[in-house]
Amino acid sequence: MEIAYQVGQVVMRGTLDLQQQWQDQLEQFRAARDAGFDTYCWAHHYLIDPFQHFQPFPVLARLAAEPGNMKLATSVLLLPLLNPVDVAEQVATLDHICEGRLILGLGLGYRPEECEAFGTRMSQRGARHSEALELMQRLWTEDEVTHHGRFYHVTGARPTARPYQKPYPKLWLAAMSDPAIRRVGREGHPLFIGPVQPYDTIRRQVEQYHQTLQEYGHPIPEDMVIVREFFCADNREDALDKARRGFERKYAEYSAHGFQGNDEEMTSKITGDLEALMDDTFIVGSPDECVEQIGRYRDLGFSQVSIRLFYPETPQKDVLDHIDLVAKNVVPGVHKL
């Protein structure tokens, strides 16, 4: 099983100078690479106050210049907000800069503020995503494209850049709700599950995904990826104690942003029951316990787990110490799964 390092929105506005934030995250990238992580994943949002966060395409282009062969992923790019012609050519460009190490993770987003800023509607996210991805795939593979859809129009379009990878970079499609799970299965794409569904929900959704793939005549993709909040220490009690403040601060802000699961029980956990999240959703414990918990997802068919290792107001030294602990005691165990 492969293991990825997940970077999300966790730096609180004003706690770090932006240049210092970038230097810290570059140092974390180098530490993750040296630790043996397989993939480095960069999230995507706009106007995500009170977090301060850099945009994925320029960041991944810069990281591609660093030595090493770690794969680089958007985890995930909010496609319904963007123009698919622009994304197709940006991705093709970045794939060449990465020399084929790019993975394109795509998702719908969940924030009305972003939809408003980009002139779209929350209710249109799924339809925009599906149409945009179909157009991008054509732009990557066809000599000339004419497309007149509900949202996007091109006539006799000839792309100026094609991806390094053929036919195009590996795709991960994010889903959290049951309708989104079915959409990914209906379209036959690899599934990417986010950080807040509990294990039993994920098990049910994986079954639903496989059933939908079969219903629409698609093979089961080789990849299936899951993101987990993660904290490792010498023992579970120490891990829970150290993790609690960062988890509390992060999910308080997620609650304020309207982040929700696919049912009332999950929404309640996200917005108020942190202990339940840490117990049945997050991966927290000693190194052996963390590997064992990750192994449960391998048993469901996941090929890669992407873990977060730093949280709001965590000092850089603590982040690097956490990476070092995981490098020595978790990464090797995950690779054996």
TORNU-157129 format. One record per residue (C-alpha): residue number from 1; residue in one letter; x, y, z. Coordinates in steps of 0.1 Angstrom, whole numbers, plus 2048, in hexadecimal, padded with zeros to 3 digits. Example, Ala and Ser with C-alpha at 12.3 -4.5 7.8 and 13.67 -1.06 7.14 Angstrom:
<rs>
- 1 / a / 87B / 7D3 / 84E
- 2 / s / 889 / 7F5 / 847
</rs>
This chain:
<rs>
- 1 / m / 800 / 800 / 800
- 2 / e / 80C / 823 / 7F8
- 3 / i / 80C / 840 / 810
- 4 / a / 808 / 865 / 808
- 5 / y / 80F / 886 / 81B
- 6 / q / 7F0 / 89C / 81A
- 7 / v / 7F3 / 8C2 / 81C
- 8 / g / 7D2 / 8D4 / 824
- 9 / q / 7C7 / 8F6 / 832
- 10 / v / 7D5 / 8F7 / 855
- 11 / v / 7EA / 916 / 859
- 12 / m / 7D5 / 930 / 86B
- 13 / r / 7D6 / 953 / 85E
- 14 / g / 7F0 / 968 / 86F
- 15 / t / 802 / 94C / 881
- 16 / l / 81E / 94B / 867
- 17 / d / 82C / 963 / 84E
- 18 / l / 822 / 955 / 82B
- 19 / q / 846 / 952 / 820
- 20 / q / 84E / 93F / 840
- 21 / q / 830 / 928 / 83A
- 22 / w / 83E / 920 / 817
- 23 / q / 861 / 919 / 824
- 24 / d / 852 / 903 / 840
- 25 / q / 83D / 8EF / 827
- 26 / l / 85B / 8EB / 80F
- 27 / e / 86E / 8DD / 82C
- 28 / q / 851 / 8C5 / 834
- 29 / f / 851 / 8BA / 810
- 30 / r / 876 / 8B1 / 811
- 31 / a / 871 / 89F / 832
- 32 / a / 853 / 88B / 823
- 33 / r / 867 / 882 / 805
- 34 / d / 884 / 876 / 81A
- 35 / a / 86C / 863 / 830
- 36 / g / 861 / 84D / 813
- 37 / f / 83F / 85A / 80C
- 38 / d / 832 / 850 / 7EA
- 39 / t / 81D / 86F / 7E2
- 40 / y / 81B / 893 / 7ED
- 41 / c / 7F7 / 8A1 / 7EB
- 42 / w / 7EE / 8C6 / 7EA
- 43 / a / 7CB / 8D2 / 7F1
- 44 / h / 7B8 / 8EE / 7E0
- 45 / h / 7A1 / 909 / 7EC
- 46 / y / 79B / 92E / 7E8
- 47 / l / 791 / 948 / 801
- 48 / i / 796 / 92E / 81D
- 49 / d / 79A / 948 / 839
- 50 / p / 7A5 / 944 / 856
- 51 / f / 7BD / 92C / 845
- 52 / q / 7D9 / 939 / 82E
- 53 / h / 7E1 / 921 / 812
- 54 / f / 7F4 / 920 / 7F1
- 55 / q / 7E6 / 915 / 7D0
- 56 / p / 7EF / 8F2 / 7C3
- 57 / f / 7FC / 8F7 / 79F
- 58 / p / 819 / 90F / 7A7
- 59 / v / 821 / 8FC / 7C7
- 60 / l / 823 / 8DA / 7B5
- 61 / a / 837 / 8E9 / 799
- 62 / r / 850 / 8F6 / 7B2
- 63 / l / 851 / 8D5 / 7C5
- 64 / a / 857 / 8C2 / 7A4
- 65 / a / 879 / 8D3 / 7A3
- 66 / e / 884 / 8C2 / 7C3
- 67 / p / 899 / 8A2 / 7C0
- 68 / g / 887 / 881 / 7C4
- 69 / n / 86B / 86D / 7B4
- 70 / m / 84E / 873 / 7CC
- 71 / k / 82D / 877 / 7B9
- 72 / l / 81B / 898 / 7BB
- 73 / a / 7F5 / 89A / 7BE
- 74 / t / 7D9 / 8B4 / 7BF
- 75 / s / 7C5 / 8A8 / 7DC
- 76 / v / 7AD / 8B4 / 7D1
- 77 / l / 7A9 / 8CF / 7B6
- 78 / l / 786 / 8DE / 7B6
- 79 / l / 77E / 8DA / 791
- 80 / p / 75A / 8E8 / 791
- 81 / l / 769 / 90B / 799
- 82 / l / 781 / 90A / 77C
- 83 / n / 781 / 90C / 756
- 84 / p / 789 / 8E9 / 749
- 85 / v / 79D / 8F6 / 72B
- 86 / d / 7B4 / 909 / 743
- 87 / v / 7B7 / 8EB / 75A
- 88 / a / 7BE / 8D3 / 73E
- 89 / e / 7DC / 8E8 / 731
- 90 / q / 7E8 / 8F1 / 754
- 91 / v / 7E8 / 8CB / 75D
- 92 / a / 7FA / 8C2 / 73C
- 93 / t / 814 / 8DC / 744
- 94 / l / 819 / 8D1 / 768
- 95 / d / 81B / 8AD / 75E
- 96 / h / 839 / 8B5 / 748
- 97 / i / 849 / 8C9 / 764
- 98 / c / 844 / 8AA / 77B
- 99 / e / 850 / 892 / 760
- 100 / g / 831 / 87D / 764
- 101 / r / 82F / 87C / 78A
- 102 / l / 80F / 890 / 78B
- 103 / i / 7EE / 882 / 798
- 104 / l / 7CE / 897 / 793
- 105 / g / 7B7 / 894 / 7B0
- 106 / l / 795 / 8A6 / 7A9
- 107 / g / 778 / 8AF / 7BF
- 108 / l / 758 / 8C3 / 7C1
- 109 / g / 75F / 8DA / 7DF
- 110 / y / 746 / 8E2 / 7FB
- 111 / r / 748 / 908 / 800
- 112 / p / 72D / 91F / 7F2
- 113 / e / 746 / 93C / 7F5
- 114 / e / 75C / 92D / 7DB
- 115 / c / 73F / 926 / 7C3
- 116 / e / 734 / 94A / 7C6
- 117 / a / 757 / 957 / 7C0
- 118 / f / 75A / 943 / 7A0
- 119 / g / 736 / 949 / 793
- 120 / t / 729 / 926 / 798
- 121 / r / 70F / 915 / 7AD
- 122 / m / 712 / 8FA / 7C7
- 123 / s / 6F6 / 8E7 / 7B6
- 124 / q / 70A / 8E6 / 796
- 125 / r / 72A / 8D8 / 7A4
- 126 / g / 725 / 8B3 / 799
- 127 / a / 71A / 8BC / 776
- 128 / r / 736 / 8D5 / 771
- 129 / h / 74F / 8BC / 77E
- 130 / s / 744 / 8A0 / 767
- 131 / e / 742 / 8B6 / 748
- 132 / a / 763 / 8C7 / 74F
- 133 / l / 776 / 8A6 / 754
- 134 / e / 767 / 897 / 734
- 135 / l / 772 / 8B5 / 721
- 136 / m / 795 / 8B4 / 730
- 137 / q / 799 / 890 / 727
- 138 / r / 790 / 898 / 703
- 139 / l / 7A9 / 8B5 / 703
- 140 / w / 7C4 / 89E / 70F
- 141 / t / 7BE / 883 / 6F5
- 142 / e / 7AE / 891 / 6D6
- 143 / d / 7BD / 8A6 / 6BA
- 144 / e / 7A0 / 8BD / 6B7
- 145 / v / 782 / 8C1 / 6CF
- 146 / t / 760 / 8D0 / 6CA
- 147 / h / 74A / 8D0 / 6E9
- 148 / h / 72A / 8E2 / 6F0
- 149 / g / 71D / 8D9 / 712
- 150 / r / 709 / 8E7 / 72E
- 151 / f / 725 / 8FC / 73C
- 152 / y / 743 / 8FB / 724
- 153 / h / 747 / 901 / 6FF
- 154 / v / 765 / 8FD / 6E7
- 155 / t / 764 / 8FA / 6C1
- 156 / g / 781 / 8EA / 6AE
- 157 / a / 798 / 8EE / 6CD
- 158 / r / 7BC / 8E2 / 6C9
- 159 / p / 7CE / 8E0 / 6EB
- 160 / t / 7F0 / 8F1 / 6EE
- 161 / a / 7FD / 8D7 / 707
- 162 / r / 7F8 / 8B2 / 70C
- 163 / p / 802 / 89F / 72C
- 164 / y / 823 / 88D / 731
- 165 / q / 80F / 86E / 73C
- 166 / k / 7FB / 85C / 722
- 167 / p / 7DE / 860 / 71E
- 168 / y / 7DE / 878 / 73C
- 169 / p / 7E8 / 878 / 761
- 170 / k / 7D9 / 860 / 77A
- 171 / l / 7B7 / 86D / 787
- 172 / w / 7A9 / 86B / 7AA
- 173 / l / 785 / 876 / 7AE
- 174 / a / 77B / 881 / 7D1
- 175 / a / 759 / 878 / 7E0
- 176 / m / 749 / 87A / 802
- 177 / s / 724 / 877 / 7FE
- 178 / d / 712 / 859 / 7F0
- 179 / p / 707 / 86B / 7D0
- 180 / a / 72B / 875 / 7CA
- 181 / i / 737 / 852 / 7D0
- 182 / r / 71E / 845 / 7B6
- 183 / r / 729 / 860 / 79D
- 184 / v / 74D / 856 / 79F
- 185 / g / 743 / 831 / 79A
- 186 / r / 72C / 83A / 77E
- 187 / e / 748 / 84C / 76C
- 188 / g / 761 / 830 / 773
- 189 / h / 77C / 845 / 784
- 190 / p / 793 / 83C / 7A2
- 191 / l / 783 / 846 / 7C3
- 192 / f / 792 / 85E / 7DC
- 193 / i / 781 / 860 / 7FE
- 194 / g / 786 / 87D / 815
- 195 / p / 78F / 87F / 83A
- 196 / v / 76E / 87F / 84D
- 197 / q / 75A / 85F / 845
- 198 / p / 75C / 845 / 860
- 199 / y / 768 / 822 / 858
- 200 / d / 746 / 812 / 856
- 201 / t / 739 / 82D / 83E
- 202 / i / 758 / 829 / 828
- 203 / r / 753 / 803 / 827
- 204 / r / 72F / 808 / 81B
- 205 / q / 739 / 822 / 802
- 206 / v / 755 / 80C / 7F3
- 207 / e / 73A / 7F1 / 7EE
- 208 / q / 724 / 80B / 7DE
- 209 / y / 740 / 817 / 7C7
- 210 / h / 748 / 7F4 / 7BC
- 211 / q / 723 / 7EC / 7B5
- 212 / t / 720 / 80C / 7A0
- 213 / l / 740 / 804 / 78C
- 214 / q / 731 / 7E2 / 785
- 215 / e / 70F / 7F0 / 77C
- 216 / y / 71F / 807 / 762
- 217 / g / 737 / 7EE / 754
- 218 / h / 758 / 7FC / 762
- 219 / p / 775 / 7E8 / 770
- 220 / i / 780 / 7EF / 793
- 221 / p / 79D / 808 / 790
- 222 / e / 7BF / 800 / 79E
- 223 / d / 7BF / 81E / 7B5
- 224 / m / 7A9 / 827 / 7D1
- 225 / v / 7B5 / 842 / 7EA
- 226 / i / 7AA / 84E / 80C
- 227 / v / 7B4 / 86C / 820
- 228 / r / 7B7 / 869 / 846
- 229 / e / 7BE / 881 / 862
- 230 / f / 7DC / 872 / 873
- 231 / f / 7F0 / 875 / 893
- 232 / c / 80B / 85D / 89F
- 233 / a / 81D / 85C / 8C0
- 234 / d / 82E / 842 / 8D6
- 235 / n / 80C / 837 / 8E3
- 236 / r / 7E7 / 83F / 8DC
- 237 / e / 7E2 / 854 / 8FB
- 238 / d / 7FF / 86B / 8F2
- 239 / a / 7F3 / 86D / 8CE
- 240 / l / 7D0 / 876 / 8D8
- 241 / d / 7DC / 890 / 8F0
- 242 / k / 7F4 / 8A1 / 8D7
- 243 / a / 7DB / 89F / 8BA
- 244 / r / 7BD / 8AD / 8CC
- 245 / r / 7C4 / 8D2 / 8CB
- 246 / g / 7CD / 8D2 / 8A5
- 247 / f / 7AE / 8BD / 89D
- 248 / e / 798 / 8D3 / 8B2
- 249 / r / 7A4 / 8F3 / 8A1
- 250 / k / 7A2 / 8E5 / 87E
- 251 / y / 77F / 8D6 / 880
- 252 / a / 771 / 8F4 / 892
- 253 / e / 77A / 908 / 873
- 254 / y / 76D / 8EC / 85C
- 255 / s / 74C / 8EE / 86E
- 256 / a / 74B / 913 / 869
- 257 / h / 751 / 90E / 844
- 258 / g / 733 / 8F6 / 841
- 259 / f / 748 / 8D7 / 83B
- 260 / q / 72F / 8B9 / 83E
- 261 / g / 72E / 894 / 839
- 262 / n / 713 / 881 / 827
- 263 / d / 6FC / 87B / 844
- 264 / e / 6F1 / 88B / 864
- 265 / e / 706 / 874 / 87A
- 266 / m / 726 / 87D / 868
- 267 / t / 71E / 8A2 / 868
- 268 / s / 719 / 8A1 / 88D
- 269 / k / 73B / 891 / 892
- 270 / i / 74C / 8AB / 87C
- 271 / t / 73C / 8C8 / 88D
- 272 / g / 73C / 8BD / 8B1
- 273 / d / 748 / 89A / 8BA
- 274 / l / 76D / 89B / 8B6
- 275 / e / 772 / 87D / 8CD
- 276 / a / 75D / 867 / 8B6
- 277 / l / 771 / 873 / 897
- 278 / m / 792 / 86A / 8A8
- 279 / d / 784 / 848 / 8B2
- 280 / d / 775 / 83B / 892
- 281 / t / 781 / 852 / 876
- 282 / f / 7A3 / 860 / 87C
- 283 / i / 7C3 / 84B / 87F
- 284 / v / 7D2 / 852 / 8A1
- 285 / g / 7E9 / 83C / 8B6
- 286 / s / 80B / 82C / 8BA
- 287 / p / 81E / 822 / 89A
- 288 / d / 811 / 7FF / 89B
- 289 / e / 7ED / 80A / 8A1
- 290 / c / 7EF / 823 / 884
- 291 / v / 7FC / 808 / 86C
- 292 / e / 7E0 / 7F1 / 878
- 293 / q / 7C6 / 80B / 873
- 294 / i / 7D3 / 813 / 850
- 295 / g / 7D2 / 7EE / 848
- 296 / r / 7AC / 7EE / 84D
- 297 / y / 7A9 / 805 / 82F
- 298 / r / 7C1 / 7EF / 81B
- 299 / d / 7A9 / 7D2 / 822
- 300 / l / 78D / 7E7 / 812
- 301 / g / 7A1 / 7EA / 7F2
- 302 / f / 7B2 / 80C / 7F7
- 303 / s / 7D4 / 80E / 7E5
- 304 / q / 7E0 / 82E / 7F6
- 305 / v / 7DA / 841 / 816
- 306 / s / 7E1 / 866 / 818
- 307 / i / 7E7 / 873 / 83B
- 308 / r / 7E9 / 895 / 84B
- 309 / l / 806 / 89A / 862
- 310 / f / 803 / 8BE / 86D
- 311 / y / 7E6 / 8D3 / 87B
- 312 / p / 7DF / 8F7 / 885
- 313 / e / 7F9 / 908 / 89A
- 314 / t / 810 / 8EA / 89A
- 315 / p / 835 / 8F5 / 89D
- 316 / q / 84B / 8EC / 880
- 317 / k / 862 / 8D7 / 896
- 318 / d / 845 / 8C2 / 8A1
- 319 / v / 83A / 8BD / 87D
- 320 / l / 85C / 8B1 / 873
- 321 / d / 85F / 89B / 892
- 322 / h / 83D / 88C / 889
- 323 / i / 849 / 885 / 865
- 324 / d / 869 / 875 / 872
- 325 / l / 855 / 85E / 88A
- 326 / v / 83E / 854 / 86D
- 327 / a / 85B / 84E / 856
- 328 / k / 86C / 836 / 86E
- 329 / n / 84E / 824 / 87C
- 330 / v / 830 / 827 / 865
- 331 / v / 83A / 82B / 841
- 332 / p / 84D / 80A / 840
- 333 / g / 82F / 7F7 / 84F
- 334 / v / 817 / 807 / 836
- 335 / h / 82D / 7FD / 819
- 336 / k / 82B / 7D9 / 825
- 337 / l / 804 / 7D8 / 825
</rs>
